[in-house]
Amino acid sequence: MKKAKIKQTAAKKIKLKKKKHDVDKLLSIMARLRSPSGCPWDREQTEQTLKKYLMEEAYEVLETIETGAPGELQEELGDLLLQIVFLAQIAEEKRQFNFADLVHTLVLKLIRRHPHIFPSRHMEIPVPPQNGREVRKIWRRVKEQEAKNHPKTSLLDGLPLCLPALILAQRMAERAARVGFDWPNIQGVWAKIQEEQKELKKAETERNRKAQETELGDFLFSLVNLARHYGLSAEEALRKANRRFSSRFRQVELGLRRKGRSLEEASLKEMDRLWNLAKRRKN
């Protein structure tokens, strides 16, 4: 009997060790870190100082998704969650809202925006949607209802100007296209690209730096519209191009190192040859 009790006690201890921490534990740790007896660095932080960390963590999550590392994704999502909990704690200290309020608002929004899943007295869905396109139509109707309660002065309201430029450009163009402010076909987009290219060349010829910046921006915006008409994300396309460039350029560096040469010593012709070799590897 005594041995059985010892085994049961040992089993309980093992279970206790395996018990996972939950959100409540996370919130209590954050509250302690921000308390007068907590961490000096954590107490010094504000919404403004945390902005850069929020952006960095979001992009690190994106990076792990693209590299396909599940273990790293778990860790990076945790780091991103930390920033959300941090900001919620600061808001609670200011008596604005707390983490529970944040979750409550999110749950209500998810239910409200899925009337085809959660029946709503405000919107009847007689026929369940069969694909993403039909769901987007429902989503737009819900958004229109929400807009009645929170009138906007512009169709572009709600788009944060701090979004990455390519994403913001595409989102603005998409909204404008919803009300018919768009080319009827892709030929119109190509014509616009050619028009902007001519204006950029003119600014280059005139050596007008301010005009060069303006026309370059317009040229890039027209390319974003081309991505939109293709049904592609301009941001995603450029991110993949960046990744390809990084991989190929590193192979150029590796090829030179194998020859005992540096980038500074290599000729453009030599680097081009290595670049084309890397390009043929299709990465």
Secondary structure, 3 states (H helix, E strand, C coil): CHHHHHHHHHHHHHHHHHCCCCHHHHHHHHHHHHCCCCCHHHHHCCHHHHHHHHHHHHHHHHHHHHHCCHHHHHHHHHHHHHHHHHHHHHHHHCCCCCHHHHHHHHHHHHHHCCCCCCCCCCCCCCCCCCCHHHHHHHHHHHHHHHHHHCCCCCCCCCCCCCCCHHHHHHHHHHHHHHCCCCCCCHHHHHHHHHHHHHHHHHHHHCCCHHHHHHHHHHHHHHHHHHHHHHCCCHHHHHHHHHHHHHHHHHHHHHHHHHCCCCCCCCCHHHHHHHHHHHHHCCC
